[in-house]
Amino acid sequence: MPFNSSTPVLYWNKELVQKAGLDPNTAPKTWPEPGEMARKAVAAGAKCGFVPQWQTWTLIENYGAWHNLPYATKANGFGGIDIELKFNDAPRVKLIQTFSDWSKDKTFVYGGRTDKSNGMFTGGDCAYFIASSATASTIDKALGSGKFGMAMMPYSPDVAPKPQNSIIGGATLWVLQGRPKEEYKGVAKFLTFLSSPQVQAKWHQDTGYVPITLAAAKLTEETGFYKKFPGRDIAVQELTLNPPTENSKGLRIGNFVQIRDVVDEELEAVWSGKKDAKTALDDAVKRGNDLLRKFESANQ
């Protein structure tokens, strides 16, 4: 059962944005707007302009879904395990190379793998932050309500005329086989409790994770939570923006954790200046496909 589910959103520090002479209540909608705004923030004294969290998830996987681009063949793995990776396409090469160019003047700063970059935004160093919606409560505690904004991820109009939908990250709860029948009655009651609108609404409001049911999202809206905390409904809007396509319904990839490590390594080679974006993404796809072949041979 899905539980702590989230999706990437764009955050910005209103104080740093205002110091740069920009409207603190207006979010950039298209690339490369965040870069242009981030550069102004750095010129006005910000230590960094734009920083990503979970770069493989936000900049590669979700950029693909957001623009209806395939991550891999056969519906991103849902059609079988004999697949090949496809994320070294021209749009993502251009995006990563753009970030590399921005890194020269701190418009773009790499803050580390997974959520290591959180402190750069919660500490007030960076103007813009693409990160999990589940980071919202942490940011709120650090900066204070009303001190930051939340909006949908920017999109590239030269790649897609409008955004498609984002995909989730997070975790799920699993029920294992082989226990007495009576225990499963208790498990069923527990999962029913966890998925109830009231519990899911509280979980969503307290953390920033998305509710796993539309009923919980509706209940949250009815209580006035989204009016009190603008932007906290963005994640739900992104996930439900359009009916998902084969490219945007998610990923089912063998050896996926290892492949993400490979992508992290190759992106880090770009940020350190050792590789250009095309070489790095081509190498990431090649190395990832090798891992896919190992997974395929082990599961035939």
C-alpha positions, 0 to 999 in steps of 0.5 A: 500500500502506498504510504509516504508518497511525494513528488518534486515541487519548486520552492523559493526563498521569498526574502532572497528573491525580494532582495534580488528585485524580483516579485517574491510571490511569483514563481518561474514557470519555464526553463530557463527562468529559474536560472535567470532569477537565481543569477540575480539572487546570487548577484544580490548576495545569495550564496547560491541560486538554485540547488536540487534535491535527489537529482536523479529523481528530480532532474532526470526521472521527473523531468522525463515524466513532466515532458512525456519523455521515456526513461526506458523502453517498454513503457518504462519497464512496465512492459517487461524486463528486456528493456533499454534506458533512454534518458540520454535524449537531447532535452535532458542533455541540454538541461544538464549541460545548462546546469553545468554552465550555471555552476560557474557563477553559483547560479547552480550549486550541487549539494550532494546526493539524496537529500543532502542539499536540504540544509542549503535551502533551510539554512537560507543560502539558496534562492531556489530549490527543487525537492520533494513535497515532503520537505515542506514541513521541514522548510516551514519549521526552518524558515517560517510560514510565509517565508517561502513559496511553492509551485509546480516544477518548471517545464521546457516549452521547446520540449513540450507545450505544457507539462504532463504529470509528475511521478511519485517517490517514497515507499510502500507498506507490504503485507507478507504471507504465511501468518495466521488468518486472524492476524490478517484481520488485524492487518486489514483493520490497520491498513483501513485505518491508515488509509482513512481520509482523516488519518491521511489528511493529517499525515499530508498536512503534518508532513508534506507527503501527498495523501494516498486518496483523493478523499483525503485531499478533498477533506484537507481542502474543505478544512481550509488548509490550502488557503492557510498554507498556499502551495501545499496542494501543488504536489496533488495537482502535479500528480493528477495534472493529466491522465498518465501516459506510458512515459509518465505513470512511473518506473519499473526498472530492475537493479534500479537502486544501482542504476540511480547510483550510476546516474549520480556518479555520472552527474557528479562528473559533470558538476566537477567538470570532468565530463560534458552532459552528453558524454555523462548521460551516454555513459550512464545509459550504457552502464545502466543497460549493463546492469539491466542485462544482469537483472534480466539474465538472473530473472529469466 
